[in-house]
Amino acid sequence: MPSQISTSNLPLTGLRIIDLTQVMAGPFCCMMLGDMGADVIKVEPPKGDQTRAAMGFRMKGNDSPGFFALNRNKKSVVLNLKSSGGMTMFIELVKTADVLVENYRPGVTKRLGIDYETLKQINPKLIYASISGFGQTGPWSQRPGFDLMAQAMSGVMSAMGHPDMGPVKSGVSVGDLGAGLFCVYGILSAVIGRTKSGTGQYIDASLFEAALSLSIWETTEFWATGKSPQPLGTANRMSAPYQAFMASDGMFVVGAANQKLWELFCDVIKRPEIKEDPRFMTNMDRVANRSQLEAELKPIFIEQNVGFWVAKFLNYGVPAGPINDFEQVLSADHTLERNMVLEINHPVEGPIKSLGFPVKLQDTPQQVRLPPPLLGEHTHELAIELGLDTNKLRAEGAFE
């Protein structure tokens, strides 16, 4: 674990975030801000973030491991925003906030009276970020949108998988998680901009645009050739060989992404004639004749095991590695040395595992300051901080 430092030194200490989101993209965005020290207040409906009850397995309590994965370093407040008491407390909270993140379908916040145009009258410095399936405008804006739809409609699925099979979804939620990452980028940019302007602004992020924006090579290929990219399996659109190969005991990956690495690659496999083959002389040639190159290489790699080939390529300075499953990677020395597996003490579950911080700040390392909160755990604490009468709020339907 990183050495502990004063929480007052974390980069975003003093920044208050209202997390009005559920499921993945918004909670991921707000968790990253919380990891950097922001005071994240997760405002949940009476039944809670629907992810609390999601996933097909439980441990000791009622909340799912999926909820734990996306909600550390947050406080939970339950508010019924359709009640007068709930709105009273919410408005008082907005007055103290720097950022609000929501992921309702476009138009819902306006009906609830918590849209940006309304709330900026209460707090002109508020930075208000909306995450939706397809954005707040455009002909698709009113569609319900999950990661699956974003991957399908952005073109991502059309370019994944193998040539002899149908479209494949990325098992990693690139639309959801990408939208969360891009939203953090927008929020922090707006926070910096506010130091100059003195006012907040509105941020519009979507799963669709996140998935499309991550399709750098695919859109480049289309604009360069006029043809939509097709699935390539594990291969790369711009380099060859840069893919997985079958060894005698499993698969590994190797990437000869430039001419020097290609020549070293040929030295490793002891096939100088392939290096001189006119079909494979340049990277452009190798990309154009990728299937022929693969056919030449397959019989070579099947002769030795994964460990042999990975060690051999690395010894020559050619990037290579085994294809790990999650049991292997989560127990790997490198993963553990990089603090990518954390243990968090949860009040119901006891010790739970969590992924670590993907970027390391040397002077102000992130910390797990709070475990994933119980539903409504901090409601009364926050009401008192805001100077509100909890009995009156309860009578007005704010919470039970």
C-alpha positions in Angstrom: 0.0 0.0 0.0 1.2 3.6 -0.6 2.4 5.4 2.5 -0.3 7.3 4.2 -0.3 11.1 4.0 -2.6 13.8 5.4 -5.9 13.8 3.5 -5.7 17.6 3.4 -2.8 17.3 1.0 -4.7 15.2 -1.7 -5.0 17.2 -5.0 -8.8 17.5 -4.9 -9.3 18.0 -1.2 -12.0 20.7 -0.7 -13.8 20.0 -3.9 -17.3 18.8 -3.3 -19.0 16.5 -5.8 -22.6 15.6 -5.9 -22.8 12.1 -7.4 -26.3 11.7 -8.8 -25.5 8.7 -10.9 -26.0 5.0 -10.9 -24.6 1.8 -12.5 -21.1 2.3 -14.1 -20.1 5.4 -16.1 -21.1 8.1 -13.5 -20.1 6.2 -10.4 -16.7 5.4 -12.0 -16.2 9.1 -12.8 -17.0 10.2 -9.3 -15.0 7.4 -7.7 -11.8 8.6 -9.5 -12.5 12.2 -8.2 -13.0 10.8 -4.8 -9.7 8.8 -5.0 -7.9 12.2 -5.6 -9.4 13.6 -2.4 -12.7 15.1 -3.5 -15.7 15.0 -1.1 -18.1 12.9 -3.0 -21.7 12.9 -1.8 -23.6 10.0 -3.5 -27.3 11.0 -3.6 -29.4 7.9 -3.9 -33.1 7.3 -4.3 -34.8 5.4 -1.5 -34.1 2.0 -3.1 -30.5 3.0 -3.7 -28.2 2.8 -6.8 -29.6 -0.1 -8.8 -26.1 -1.7 -8.9 -26.5 -2.4 -5.2 -28.9 -5.2 -6.2 -27.3 -6.1 -9.5 -25.0 -9.0 -10.4 -25.9 -12.6 -9.7 -23.9 -13.2 -6.5 -23.6 -11.8 -3.0 -21.2 -12.1 -0.2 -22.4 -11.4 3.4 -24.6 -8.3 2.9 -27.2 -7.0 0.5 -24.9 -4.9 -1.7 -23.3 -6.4 -4.7 -19.5 -6.7 -5.4 -20.2 -4.6 -8.5 -21.4 -1.7 -6.3 -18.3 -2.0 -4.2 -16.1 -1.8 -7.3 -17.4 1.6 -8.2 -18.2 3.4 -5.0 -15.2 3.7 -2.6 -14.3 7.1 -1.2 -17.9 8.3 -1.2 -20.6 9.1 1.3 -24.2 7.9 0.7 -27.2 10.2 1.2 -30.8 8.9 0.6 -33.1 11.6 -0.7 -36.5 11.4 -2.3 -36.3 14.2 -4.9 -40.0 14.0 -5.6 -40.7 15.2 -2.0 -40.6 18.7 -0.7 -38.2 17.7 2.1 -35.9 15.9 -0.4 -35.7 19.0 -2.6 -35.1 21.2 0.4 -32.0 19.3 1.4 -30.9 18.8 -2.1 -30.9 22.5 -2.9 -29.0 23.2 0.3 -26.4 20.6 -0.8 -26.1 22.2 -4.2 -25.2 25.5 -2.6 -22.1 23.9 -1.1 -21.1 21.9 -4.2 -18.4 22.5 -6.9 -19.5 19.7 -9.3 -22.7 17.7 -10.0 -22.6 14.6 -12.1 -25.9 13.0 -13.3 -26.8 10.2 -15.7 -30.6 10.5 -16.1 -32.0 10.2 -19.6 -32.0 13.7 -21.3 -35.0 15.7 -20.1 -35.6 14.0 -16.8 -33.6 16.5 -14.7 -35.6 19.4 -16.1 -38.8 17.6 -15.1 -37.4 17.1 -11.6 -36.4 20.8 -11.4 -32.7 19.9 -11.0 -31.3 20.7 -14.5 -28.3 23.0 -15.0 -30.3 26.1 -16.0 -32.2 25.9 -12.7 -29.3 25.0 -10.4 -26.8 27.6 -11.8 -29.2 30.3 -10.6 -28.7 28.8 -7.1 -24.9 28.3 -7.5 -23.3 30.1 -10.4 -20.0 28.3 -9.8 -21.5 24.9 -10.2 -19.9 22.6 -12.8 -22.7 20.3 -14.0 -21.8 17.1 -16.0 -24.4 14.9 -17.7 -23.5 11.4 -18.9 -26.0 9.7 -21.2 -26.1 7.1 -23.8 -26.0 9.3 -26.9 -25.7 12.9 -25.6 -28.2 15.7 -24.9 -28.8 16.6 -28.5 -29.2 14.9 -31.9 -31.7 12.4 -33.2 -30.5 9.5 -31.0 -30.5 11.6 -27.7 -33.8 10.2 -26.4 -32.8 6.5 -26.9 -32.1 4.5 -23.8 -28.4 3.6 -24.0 -26.2 1.0 -22.3 -22.6 0.1 -23.1 -23.8 -2.6 -25.5 -25.8 -0.1 -27.6 -22.8 2.3 -27.6 -20.4 -0.3 -28.8 -22.9 -1.5 -31.5 -23.9 2.0 -32.8 -20.4 3.5 -32.6 -19.0 0.9 -35.0 -16.8 -0.7 -32.3 -18.5 -4.1 -32.5 -18.3 -4.2 -36.3 -14.5 -4.2 -36.1 -14.1 -6.7 -33.3 -13.8 -10.4 -33.3 -12.5 -12.7 -36.1 -13.2 -12.4 -39.8 -15.1 -15.7 -39.9 -17.6 -14.7 -37.1 -20.2 -12.1 -36.4 -19.8 -8.9 -34.5 -18.3 -9.2 -31.0 -18.7 -7.0 -28.0 -15.7 -6.0 -26.0 -15.9 -7.7 -22.6 -14.5 -4.6 -21.1 -17.1 -1.8 -21.0 -15.3 0.7 -23.2 -18.4 2.9 -23.7 -19.3 3.1 -20.0 -15.7 3.4 -18.6 -14.6 5.6 -21.5 -17.5 8.0 -20.8 -16.4 8.1 -17.1 -12.8 8.9 -18.0 -13.8 11.6 -20.6 -16.1 13.1 -18.0 -13.3 13.4 -15.5 -11.2 15.1 -18.2 -14.1 17.6 -18.8 -14.7 18.2 -15.1 -11.1 18.9 -14.2 -10.7 21.1 -17.3 -13.8 23.1 -16.2 -12.5 23.4 -12.6 -9.3 24.9 -14.0 -11.3 27.2 -16.3 -13.4 28.3 -13.4 -10.3 29.9 -11.7 -10.2 32.3 -14.7 -13.9 32.8 -15.4 -15.3 32.6 -11.9 -18.3 30.6 -13.1 -19.1 27.0 -13.7 -20.3 25.4 -17.0 -22.2 22.5 -18.4 -20.5 19.3 -19.6 -22.3 16.8 -22.0 -20.6 13.4 -22.1 -22.0 10.2 -23.7 -21.2 6.5 -24.0 -21.6 6.6 -27.8 -19.0 9.4 -28.3 -16.6 7.8 -25.8 -16.7 4.5 -27.8 -16.4 6.3 -31.1 -13.5 8.5 -29.8 -11.6 5.5 -28.8 -11.8 4.1 -32.3 -8.7 6.0 -33.5 -7.3 3.4 -35.8 -10.6 2.3 -37.2 -11.8 5.7 -38.2 -8.3 6.5 -39.6 -8.4 3.3 -41.8 -11.9 4.2 -43.1 -10.9 7.8 -44.0 -7.7 6.6 -45.7 -9.2 3.7 -47.7 -13.0 4.5 -47.9 -13.7 1.0 -46.6 -15.1 0.2 -43.1 -12.6 -1.7 -41.1 -13.2 -5.4 -40.7 -12.5 -7.7 -37.7 -8.8 -8.8 -37.4 -8.9 -11.0 -34.4 -5.9 -10.0 -32.2 -4.0 -8.3 -35.0 -3.3 -4.6 -35.4 -4.6 -2.4 -38.2 -1.4 -0.4 -38.6 1.4 -3.0 -37.9 2.3 -6.6 -38.6 3.2 -8.9 -37.0 1.4 -7.5 -34.0 -0.9 -10.2 -32.6 -1.4 -13.4 -30.7 0.1 -16.8 -31.9 -0.4 -20.3 -30.7 2.6 -22.0 -29.0 2.7 -25.6 -28.0 1.0 -25.0 -24.6 -1.1 -21.9 -25.1 -1.1 -18.5 -26.7 1.2 -15.4 -26.4 1.4 -12.0 -28.0 4.3 -10.4 -29.9 4.5 -7.0 -31.5 7.1 -6.0 -34.2 5.7 -2.5 -34.6 8.6 -1.0 -36.6 11.2 -2.1 -39.1 14.0 -2.6 -36.5 11.7 -4.8 -34.4 10.7 -6.8 -37.5 14.4 -7.5 -38.2 15.0 -8.6 -34.7 11.8 -10.7 -34.8 13.2 -12.6 -37.8 16.5 -13.1 -36.0 14.6 -14.7 -33.0 12.7 -17.2 -35.2 15.9 -17.8 -37.3 14.2 -17.2 -40.6 16.3 -14.7 -42.6 14.5 -15.6 -45.8 11.2 -14.2 -44.4 13.0 -11.0 -43.7 14.0 -10.8 -47.4 10.7 -12.0 -48.8 9.3 -9.2 -51.0 5.8 -9.8 -49.5 7.1 -8.7 -46.1 9.9 -6.2 -46.8 8.1 -3.2 -45.3 5.4 -2.7 -42.7 3.0 -1.7 -45.5 3.8 -5.0 -47.3 3.3 -7.0 -44.1 0.0 -5.3 -43.3 -1.2 -5.9 -46.9 -0.1 -9.6 -46.7 -1.0 -10.2 -43.1 -2.7 -13.5 -43.6 0.2 -14.9 -45.7 2.6 -13.8 -43.0 0.6 -15.5 -40.3 0.5 -18.7 -42.3 4.3 -18.6 -42.5 4.7 -18.0 -38.8 2.1 -20.4 -37.3 4.2 -23.6 -37.9 7.2 -22.0 -36.3 5.6 -21.0 -33.0 3.8 -24.3 -32.4 7.2 -26.0 -32.0 8.0 -24.4 -28.6 6.0 -23.3 -25.5 4.9 -19.9 -24.5 7.6 -19.4 -21.9 10.3 -20.2 -24.5 9.0 -17.7 -27.1 8.3 -14.9 -24.6 11.8 -15.2 -23.0 13.4 -15.4 -26.5 11.7 -12.3 -27.8 12.3 -10.2 -24.7 16.0 -11.2 -24.8 16.2 -9.6 -28.2 14.2 -6.5 -27.1 11.0 -7.5 -29.0 7.8 -6.8 -27.0 6.1 -10.1 -26.1 4.0 -11.6 -23.3 1.7 -14.4 -22.3 -2.1 -14.0 -22.4 -3.0 -13.9 -18.7 -6.4 -14.7 -17.2 -7.6 -12.6 -14.2 -6.4 -15.2 -11.7 -2.9 -15.0 -13.1 -2.7 -11.2 -13.5 -4.2 -10.5 -10.0 -1.6 -12.7 -8.4 1.3 -11.6 -10.5 4.3 -10.0 -8.7 4.2 -7.0 -10.9 0.5 -6.3 -10.2 1.1 -6.6 -6.5 4.3 -4.5 -6.5 2.3 -1.8 -8.4 -0.3 -1.8 -5.6 -3.1 -2.7 -8.1 -4.8 -5.0 -5.6 -6.1 -3.2 -2.5 -7.9 -4.5 0.5 -10.7 -2.3 2.0 -12.3 -2.9 5.4 -16.1 -2.9 4.9 -18.4 -2.6 7.9 -20.6 -5.5 6.8 -18.3 -7.6 4.5 -15.1 -7.2 6.4 -12.0 -7.1 4.1 -12.9 -6.8 0.4 -10.6 -6.6 -2.6 -10.5 -3.6 -4.9 -8.5 -2.6 -7.9 -5.8 -0.1 -7.1 -5.1 3.4 -8.6 -4.1 3.3 -12.2 -1.9 6.4 -12.1 0.5 7.1 -9.3 1.0 10.5 -7.8 4.4 10.6 -6.1 3.9 13.4 -3.6 0.2 13.0 -2.9 -0.6 9.4 -3.5 -4.3 8.5 -3.6 -5.9 6.7 -0.6 -8.9 4.6 0.2 -10.3 7.0 2.8 -13.8 5.6 2.9 -15.2 2.1 2.1 -18.1 1.8 -0.3 -21.0 3.3 1.8 -24.0 1.6 3.1 -27.3 3.0 1.7 -28.0 6.3 3.3 -25.1 5.9 5.8 -24.3 9.6 5.8 -27.8 11.2 5.4 -28.2 12.5 8.9 -24.6 13.6 9.2 -25.0 15.7 6.0 -28.3 17.2 7.1 -26.8 18.3 10.3 -23.8 19.8 8.5 -26.2 21.8 6.3 -28.0 23.1 9.4 -31.3 21.3 8.6 -33.9 19.7 11.0 -33.8 16.0 10.3 -37.2 15.5 11.9 -38.8 18.1 9.7 -37.1 16.6 6.6 -38.4 13.2 7.5 -41.9 14.5 7.9 -41.7 16.2 4.5 -40.7 12.9 2.9 -37.0 13.5 2.3 -36.1 10.1 3.7 -37.5 7.4 6.0 
